[in-house]
Amino acid sequence: MKIRSFTVGLLDSVMLSASLMSCAIPPASPTIMSPATQTPTLVIPSQTPPPTPSPESLLPREVKEKFDLAGIDLTQMQNAKYDKDGLHITLPSGEVIVLTNDQLQKGMYNGQDNVLQYRDEANQKVIYAFDKKTGKWGVEVVKEYPICATENFRDCPVPVEDLFNGNYHRWLKTLSQPFDPEKIKFVPMQIDREAIIYETSTAPNYEDPETRPFRRNVTSAITELTAEDGRTYRYMILPVEYADPTDPGNPDKNVWVIGFSIMNKVDFKQNAIGDESESIVQVGIDMWMNDMNIAPIVTGYEYRLTNIPLALAQKTWNMMGDEEMTIRMERFRQGDPSALDGLVVKLTIARVTQGKEIYK
């Protein structure tokens, strides 16, 4: 009887253990027992947070290319930051302007010397510009210059760098006036001996000033440039204002070409630029004001019909590139004045005497 009781008890114990095992709870996460308290501490596997996207990676491709061309590091902007919502610019007044990606794609441009600009929807006015020297965005401020009649051009000196950094061009834009679409006429142009002129088959062209889609005598200036040969040359600046053929009555669309004339004799025997000559200057002014109706533009950076380089024009070609300037000159010849908007180019001053042109 005792044996039977032990066997039954053993079987009951085995059955109970099996039952408990079938209902076993899975083992918990590993724990570490604190030596002081012996309180279980749960160990959580470490996770690396996702990397924060860089500002550059958020920029639309077309906008990033313009920032890169301007040489701007987004992280070094002093009064602006860029994030997924756009470009946040803090103005000196404390006002924060946010330009969305859509606005940046439509309004961001690289101006002269690749200065980064944000312009209005019509691409006519610069609203904000980035100053690489200060690292700040700001409202575009137009530098002022005096207005001079052609004969008084020496009273209006302009630093040569202002001719190429956009300062003088932006000021010229403020002088724009509407043309009368009912009176002006557009005569086709041609290239004649390395200068763009109006069709000779319809000459004389533009004897009536009101028919001209350009203005030649709004203002003038003088500048100087030290060339690669070490000589310093002075130039008479003669800006020419052109009407936009598509909207001549809208002054905001007018084009300004920064023309110039040399003040030196040309030594054809030595194939070089000679000394500055007051007689050359006065003859040029007289022809420009009294004999000429148009403003012929030389298609290269050399003195016309020679291989003598003119340092001021050569600076434009070096900045833009020969191929680009060739394309722009052809566009201008075809009637698109905007191709030369803001560019410094040589003008030809000429007088017709006994059937022959005297060129300067």
Residue, then its C-alpha position, 0 to 999 in steps of 0.5 A: m500500500k505504501i508503494r502504490s501511494f508513492t507511485v501515484g504521488l510521483l505520477d501526479s507530480v510529473m503530470l503537474s510539472a508537464s502542465l506547468m511547462s505547457c503554460a510557461i511564460p517566455p523568458a523576459s529581456p535580459t536584465i542586470m541586477s544592481p549590486a546595491t539594490q539588486t533591482p532589475t535594470l532593462v537594457i534597451p538596444s541603442q539606435t542611431p537617429p536618422p541623419t539631418p538632411s543638409p540645407e544643400s540637399l533640400l535646394p531645388r537643383e536649378v537653385k543650387e546651381k545658381f548658389d554654386l555659381a555665385g560661390i555661396d555656402l548656405t551655412q555661411m549666410q549671416n542673416a539668412k538660413y535655408d530649410k524645407d520651407g525656403l530661404h528665411i532672410t532677416l532684414p536690418s529692420g528685423e522683418v523676416i522674409v521667407l522665399t519658398n522653393d517655388q519663388l526661388q526657382k522663378g526669381m533667383y538669378n545670377g547677375q553680373d560677376n555672378v552676384l546672386q539676386y532675387r528679382d520680381e516676377a517680370n525679371q525687371k527689378v532686383i528685390y534682394a541681393f547677396d553681398k559676398k563681402t558681408g555674407k548678408w542678403g539685403v534690399e537692393v540699394v542703387k548707387e547714385y551717379p551724376i548726369c552729364a551732357t556729352e560735352n561735359f562727360r569729364d564731370c561724371p567719373v565712374p569707377v571702372e569696377d562699377l561698369f562691370n559689377g552692375n552698379y552703373h547699369r542699375w542706376l541707368k535703369t532708373l533713368s529709363q523713360p517710355f518710348d512712343p510705340e506709335k512713333i518709333k520704328f524698328v529698322p533691320m540691322q546688318i554688320d558692316r566692317e565689324a560694326i552693327i549698324y542699321e540697313t544701309s539700303t534704307a539710309p539715312n535712318y532715324e533722322d527724326p529723333e522721335t522715330r528712334p527706338f533708342r536714346r543716345n544722349v541721356t548721360s555720359a561719363i568718364t572712366e579709366l583702366t590700367a591695361e595689361d601693358g601697364r598703361t592707364y587709359r581713359y575712356m568716354i562712356l556713352p550709354v545707349e538706351y533701347a526700347d524693348p521691341t515687344d513692349p516699347g511703352n514699358p520703361d521697366k523693360n528698356v535695355w541699357v548698353i554701356g558704350f564707350s569711345i577711346m580718347n587716344k590717337v591710333d598709331f596704325k603704323q606701329n599697330a598700337i594705341g597712341d597718346e591721349s588727344e584732346s582734338i580726337v575727343q572734341v572731334g568725336i563729340d562733335m560727330w556724335m552730337n551733330d553728324m550721327n543719328i545712330a550708335p554703331i556697335v563694334t562686334g569685337y574687343e579690338y579697334r575696328l579693322t585692326n588687331i589692336p586690343l582695347a582694354l575696356a572692351q577686352k574686359t567684357w570679352n574676358m568676363m563673358g567669353d568669346e563664344e558667348m559674345t559672338i552669340r550675343m552680338e548676333r542676337f543684337r543684330q537680329g533685333d534683340p537689344s537685351a542681348l547686350d543689356g548692361l555690357v560694356v562695348k565699343l562704339t564707332i563714331a563716324r562722319v561721312t565726308q565726300g563719300k568716305e567715313i572717318y572712323k574713331 
